[in-house]
Amino acid sequence: MAATKQFTKEEVALHNKQGDLWIVIDGRVFDVSRFAAMHPGGLSVLLDAEVAGQDATDAFFGLHRHEVLLRPQYARLQIGTIVGESERISPRAAGALSSVPYAEPTWLTPGYHSPYFTNKHRAFQTAVRQFCEEHVLPDALAREEDGKPPSKEVWEKMAEANILAMRLGPGPHLKGRKLLGGIIQPEELTIVHSLILIQEFSRLNARGYADGLGNGAQIGLPPILHHATPALRDKIAGEYFAGKKFVSLAISEAFAGSDVSRLKTFATKTDKGWLVTGTKKWITGGMAATYFTVGCRSAKGMVVLVIERGPGVETKPIKTSYSASAGTAFVTFENVLVPFENQLGEDGNGLHVMLANFNSERWGMTAATISSHRTIVEECLKWATQRKVFGKPLVSQAVIRSKLAAMISRVESAQAWIENITFQMMNMSHQQQSMLLAGQIALLKSFATRTAQETAKDAIQIFGGRGITLTGMGKYVERFHHTAIFDAILGGTEDVLDDLGVRQAIKVMPKGARL
């Protein structure tokens, strides 16, 4: 029977028993006679009087995501459509903007305006989203399930489009490269484009995968770009931008987290080079890394070295509550000889080398948090309007509307703040950023991660049991709930960053200020 055949509702209603069972979902007729016995929820669900031979649209979308209808094994059950009806429910087209309120930042929402973004930025965003959804999203969802690292094909596609280079922001490393098919010239790229890149890649609802897909390099490679010898810089950057070798930042230890002055990985000068012994913990992307940007204690204080994987370097996976595709590692350095030319900056000035990177690191983490936070706001708005309770949509309850209002306020506040900070970064030197933005970025990161966790908690309440289920309607809420805490720790815990932000403000308090 052709899927284009049309039926009346009366015809469908005749097929309402075991062995002869049809249902209607969004104007489409499905013959589930043979499938019924295999239905994961049991045969009785399909034999229900309000489902068998009836329009089961509300019942279906109270239990399943739309993507279920698109799976080949279910799509082939469609035998026709209902006379005079057409599909009303359709997924967002690949690469397109969401029409759900607050699902996109204001600058992308039709009818609104922005002082920071232009039509060229919108064209860039469209190209990035299309790339992500075509080449990255399928792999991200699969790898979140099996815990394997991002596929080689994704790295190759990102290298081909020079996205790996663009993710490091504007700079001379982009010179001569064709960016994303020529959508933008290297000299045109600004930190605003970097914000777009980060936020688009963070919409994938795959937090662990995102870390495995180069987040380690985004914090490990900048010190190399800024402080390595030209030969070392060009070698490592070229290999990474080609998607062939990977870089991770290795600072944190079991003995020293935010207090990097107490590192116990020691580097000793010898006639042949630096001899390094110690351990590093919670190293993002460490399992796949070829190069590690390592903070070490030295006789003069602290030195930063680039250590290549080889004899004396061992990595072990650390099991975390988010996907193993992040490649989080415990790294051991046992009498590793490091050439002098692999030193970044001066011996004794290693803390400055690391601190110079903290602002951009925290800014990037914050941008990602806000974007993934927004996807959960969209999930909750969709669920609250389609879920029926006591015969009415869930959103008819004032308590649900109150939670949604809080979610929207949180994510919009954080987005507005980061857009302002990004604009300041674009118009400040690195020295000015260190003086004027370190405190703001610290406070924003703390605010963004704290409010993301509040939204995760509220989202669980809105989704109920589905919000703590690994699959199905609430799978993205569940994933966000158990991974939102990671950004609250990486780059400095909320308490540390709050304190930093206030201390930075106190430094510039005018001495004559009085009530």
QUIGILIN-V955837 format. One record per pair of residues at least 4 apart in sequence whose ideal C-beta (glycine too) atoms are under 6 Angstrom apart, sorted by sequence separation. I is the first residue (numbers start at 1). J is the second residue. D is the distance in whole Angstrom. If there is no record, write none. Layout:
I:J:D
I:J:D
This chain:
1:5:6
7:11:4
32:36:5
41:45:4
50:54:6
56:60:5
60:64:6
64:68:4
92:96:5
104:108:4
117:121:4
130:134:6
131:135:6
132:136:5
133:137:5
136:140:6
139:143:6
150:154:5
162:166:6
178:182:6
184:188:5
189:193:5
206:210:6
209:213:6
211:215:4
216:220:5
217:221:5
223:227:5
224:228:5
228:232:4
230:234:6
233:237:6
234:238:6
237:241:6
285:289:6
309:313:5
338:342:5
345:349:5
351:355:6
357:361:6
369:373:6
380:384:6
383:387:5
392:396:4
408:412:6
424:428:6
428:432:4
432:436:6
433:437:5
434:438:6
437:441:5
444:448:6
446:450:6
455:459:6
463:467:3
471:475:5
474:478:6
480:484:6
486:490:6
489:493:6
492:496:5
7:12:5
15:20:5
24:29:6
46:51:6
47:52:5
51:56:5
98:103:4
104:109:5
143:148:5
158:163:4
159:164:6
179:184:5
184:189:6
210:215:6
228:233:4
239:244:5
252:257:6
270:275:5
298:303:4
389:394:5
395:400:6
428:433:5
469:474:6
492:497:5
37:43:6
92:98:6
98:104:6
106:112:5
158:164:5
239:245:4
256:262:4
394:400:6
488:494:5
15:22:4
22:29:6
23:30:5
36:43:5
39:46:6
97:104:5
107:114:4
240:247:6
256:263:5
267:274:5
268:275:5
296:303:5
387:394:4
460:467:4
466:473:5
467:474:4
51:59:6
165:173:6
225:233:6
320:328:5
345:353:4
385:393:5
425:433:6
466:474:3
22:31:5
23:32:6
165:174:6
177:186:6
224:233:6
251:260:6
255:264:5
267:276:5
295:304:6
296:305:6
344:353:5
12:22:5
36:46:5
107:117:4
318:328:5
384:394:5
385:395:5
467:477:4
468:478:6
21:32:5
97:108:6
175:186:6
266:277:6
294:305:5
384:395:4
463:474:4
467:478:6
12:24:6
21:33:5
139:151:5
165:177:6
174:186:4
224:236:6
266:278:6
318:330:5
20:33:6
166:179:6
265:278:3
293:306:6
294:307:5
19:33:6
32:46:6
264:278:6
315:329:4
316:330:5
463:477:5
21:36:5
139:154:5
162:177:5
291:306:6
292:307:5
315:331:5
384:400:5
12:29:6
162:179:5
291:308:6
136:154:6
314:332:5
459:477:5
161:180:5
170:189:5
290:309:5
421:440:6
170:190:6
276:296:6
460:481:6
7:29:5
135:157:5
312:334:5
217:240:6
312:335:5
313:336:6
312:336:4
456:480:5
66:91:5
169:194:5
456:481:4
221:247:5
220:247:4
253:280:6
254:281:5
417:444:5
23:51:6
220:248:5
253:281:6
287:315:6
456:484:5
220:249:4
252:281:6
267:296:4
286:315:5
307:336:6
167:197:6
217:247:4
219:249:4
250:280:4
252:282:5
287:317:6
377:407:5
21:52:6
22:53:6
24:55:4
25:56:6
26:57:5
265:296:5
266:297:5
267:298:5
274:305:6
307:338:6
453:484:5
25:57:5
216:248:4
263:295:6
452:484:5
23:56:4
250:283:5
305:338:5
95:129:5
263:297:5
377:411:6
414:448:5
25:60:5
95:130:4
248:283:5
16:52:4
267:303:5
306:342:4
16:53:3
248:285:5
305:342:5
374:411:5
15:53:5
95:133:6
248:286:5
305:343:6
373:411:5
449:487:5
94:133:5
288:327:5
449:488:4
13:53:4
287:327:4
304:344:4
12:53:6
248:289:4
410:451:4
35:77:6
246:288:5
250:292:4
285:327:5
287:329:5
246:289:5
286:329:3
246:290:6
247:291:5
248:292:6
249:293:5
250:294:5
251:295:5
303:347:5
370:414:5
450:494:6
32:77:6
245:290:4
286:331:5
370:415:6
410:455:6
31:77:6
283:329:5
304:350:4
30:77:5
300:347:5
301:348:4
303:350:5
30:78:5
31:79:5
283:331:5
300:348:3
302:350:3
407:455:5
446:494:4
281:330:5
298:347:6
302:351:5
304:353:5
28:78:5
29:79:5
29:80:5
167:218:6
280:331:4
367:418:6
446:497:4
366:418:6
445:497:6
446:498:5
28:81:6
127:180:5
279:332:5
27:81:6
27:82:5
236:291:6
278:333:5
295:350:6
403:458:4
442:497:4
127:183:5
277:333:6
276:333:5
24:82:6
27:85:4
277:335:6
442:500:4
443:501:4
27:86:6
124:183:6
295:354:6
442:501:4
27:87:5
124:184:6
276:336:5
26:87:5
144:206:5
150:212:5
275:337:6
276:338:6
439:501:4
26:89:5
149:212:5
150:213:5
140:204:5
173:237:6
273:337:5
274:338:4
144:209:6
273:338:5
439:504:3
140:206:4
143:209:5
273:339:5
438:504:6
439:505:6
137:204:6
273:340:5
132:200:6
216:284:4
124:193:6
128:197:6
140:209:4
215:284:6
216:285:3
223:293:5
125:196:5
129:200:5
128:200:4
7:80:5
211:284:5
220:293:4
6:80:6
359:433:6
3:78:5
5:80:4
6:81:6
8:83:5
165:241:5
6:83:5
164:241:5
1:79:5
363:441:5
366:444:6
370:448:5
359:438:6
362:441:5
366:445:4
369:448:5
373:452:4
376:455:6
380:459:5
369:449:6
250:331:6
359:441:5
366:448:5
373:455:6
380:462:5
159:242:5
362:445:5
369:452:5
376:459:5
159:243:3
156:243:5
155:243:4
379:476:6
379:477:6
376:480:5
229:341:6
212:325:4
208:322:4
209:323:6
212:326:5
207:322:5
208:323:3
211:326:4
212:327:5
209:325:5
228:344:6
208:325:5
227:344:4
208:326:4
227:345:5
369:487:5
223:344:5
365:487:5
365:490:6
227:353:6
365:491:5
362:491:5
223:353:6
361:491:5
223:357:6
222:357:5
149:288:6
219:361:5
321:482:5
322:483:4
198:364:6
202:368:4
199:367:6
203:371:6
198:367:4
202:371:4
198:368:5
202:372:5
205:375:6
195:367:5
199:371:4
203:375:6
147:323:6
149:325:6
147:324:3
147:325:6
149:327:6
144:323:5
143:325:4
195:422:5
192:422:6
191:422:6
191:425:5
258:492:5
191:426:5
190:426:5
258:496:5
205:476:4
102:377:6
103:378:4
207:483:4
100:378:5
100:381:6
116:419:5
102:408:5
116:423:5
105:415:5
61:386:5
62:387:6
58:388:6
65:473:6
